[in-house]
Amino acid sequence: MKTLTAILLLFTLTCSAQKLTSKKIEIYKTFSGVVYEIDTLTLSNKQVGMLLMTNEDAYREFKIARNKATISSILGFSSGLLVAVPLVTAVAGGQPEWLLAAGGGALFLASIPFSSSSKGHALTAIELYNSELSASHQRVKPTLYFTGTSASLVIRF
């Protein structure tokens, strides 16, 4: 009886440990970028990067996504600044340089492909990570066999 209790306890601990380590990351595309979640917990880019370090391909893809998001942010901020300077000058009554606004618009248009590419790479990285989790996720299949007056428990991983 004690061995059966010990086996059932070991089986329960194994199943619960697998549930804790095999949580999938969910990704949602938003206008400003992407949002990462595990269950209902929102993760930052740094936390997702730390989770993805276990899968080399996913981490490499995530680094590409992060670099492209940085480039997109820099271009977007610069374009906003270049558009704002002539507008503020015009409101203040000065002679605005509209070529700066045109340059800002060009930078904004240049940032759009980086932003969409960043979202795509992030999605690919999360898909790689989640597929590796489901592939390495061991499904425990307990089977109880009765033969005559004995019983045996077979646990397959």
C-alpha positions in Angstrom: 0.0 0.0 0.0 2.9 2.4 0.8 4.5 1.7 -2.5 1.3 2.4 -4.4 0.9 5.7 -2.5 4.5 6.6 -3.3 4.0 5.8 -6.9 0.8 7.9 -7.1 2.6 10.8 -5.3 5.5 10.6 -7.8 3.1 10.6 -10.7 1.2 13.6 -9.4 4.4 15.6 -8.8 5.6 14.7 -12.3 2.3 15.9 -13.9 2.3 19.2 -11.9 5.9 19.9 -12.7 5.3 19.5 -16.4 2.4 22.0 -16.2 4.6 24.6 -14.5 7.4 24.4 -17.0 5.4 24.2 -20.2 3.5 27.4 -20.3 3.2 28.9 -23.8 3.8 32.5 -24.5 0.9 34.3 -26.3 1.6 37.3 -28.5 -0.8 40.0 -29.6 -0.1 42.5 -32.3 -1.1 46.1 -31.4 -0.7 49.4 -33.3 2.4 50.3 -31.2 4.1 46.9 -31.3 3.4 43.6 -29.7 2.3 42.4 -26.2 3.5 39.2 -24.7 1.5 37.2 -22.1 1.7 34.0 -20.2 -1.8 33.2 -18.9 -2.8 36.6 -17.7 0.6 38.0 -16.9 2.0 40.6 -19.3 5.7 40.2 -20.0 8.3 42.8 -20.9 10.7 42.4 -23.8 13.5 41.6 -21.3 11.5 38.9 -19.6 10.6 37.3 -23.0 14.2 37.4 -24.0 15.2 35.6 -20.8 12.5 32.9 -21.5 13.6 32.5 -25.1 17.3 31.9 -24.2 16.5 28.2 -23.8 15.7 28.0 -27.5 18.6 29.3 -29.6 16.7 29.7 -32.8 13.8 31.5 -31.1 16.2 33.8 -29.2 18.1 34.7 -32.4 14.8 35.6 -34.1 13.8 37.6 -31.1 17.0 39.6 -31.2 16.4 40.4 -34.8 12.9 41.6 -33.9 14.2 43.7 -31.1 16.8 45.3 -33.3 14.3 46.2 -36.0 11.9 47.6 -33.4 14.7 49.8 -32.1 15.4 51.1 -35.6 11.7 51.7 -36.2 11.4 53.6 -32.9 14.4 55.8 -33.8 13.1 56.6 -37.2 9.6 57.3 -35.9 10.9 59.7 -33.2 13.1 61.5 -35.7 10.3 61.9 -38.2 8.0 63.3 -35.5 10.7 65.8 -34.5 11.3 66.8 -38.1 7.6 67.4 -38.8 7.1 69.3 -35.5 9.8 71.9 -36.1 8.3 73.5 -39.2 4.8 73.3 -37.7 5.9 75.1 -34.5 7.8 77.7 -36.6 4.7 78.3 -38.7 2.5 78.7 -35.6 5.0 81.1 -34.0 4.8 83.2 -37.1 8.3 82.5 -38.6 9.3 81.2 -42.0 9.0 77.4 -41.8 11.3 75.0 -43.6 8.8 72.6 -45.2 11.6 70.4 -46.5 12.2 69.3 -42.9 8.5 68.2 -42.7 8.9 66.3 -46.0 12.0 64.7 -44.7 10.1 63.7 -41.6 7.4 62.2 -43.6 10.0 60.2 -45.6 11.5 58.9 -42.4 8.1 57.9 -41.1 7.4 56.0 -44.3 10.8 54.3 -43.9 10.0 53.2 -40.3 6.8 51.3 -41.4 8.6 48.3 -43.0 10.9 48.0 -39.9 7.9 48.0 -37.6 6.0 45.3 -39.6 9.1 43.2 -40.0 9.8 43.5 -36.3 6.3 42.2 -35.5 6.8 39.3 -37.9 10.1 38.3 -36.4 8.6 38.4 -32.9 5.7 36.2 -34.0 8.1 33.7 -35.6 10.3 33.7 -32.4 7.3 32.9 -30.2 6.0 30.3 -32.6 9.5 28.6 -32.5 9.5 28.7 -28.7 6.0 27.3 -28.3 6.5 24.6 -30.9 9.6 23.4 -29.1 7.6 23.3 -25.9 4.9 21.2 -27.4 7.4 18.9 -29.0 9.4 18.4 -25.8 6.2 18.2 -23.7 6.1 14.7 -22.4 2.6 13.3 -22.1 2.4 11.0 -19.2 0.1 8.0 -19.9 -0.6 5.9 -16.9 -2.1 2.5 -17.4 -3.3 0.2 -14.8 -3.2 -3.5 -15.7 -5.1 -6.2 -13.7 -3.9 -9.8 -14.2 -5.4 -12.4 -11.9 -4.8 -11.4 -8.4 -2.1 -8.7 -9.1 -2.2 -5.2 -10.5 0.5 -3.3 -12.2 0.8 0.4 -13.0 2.7 1.3 -16.2 3.6 5.0 -16.7 4.7 5.9 -20.2 6.5 9.1 -21.0 
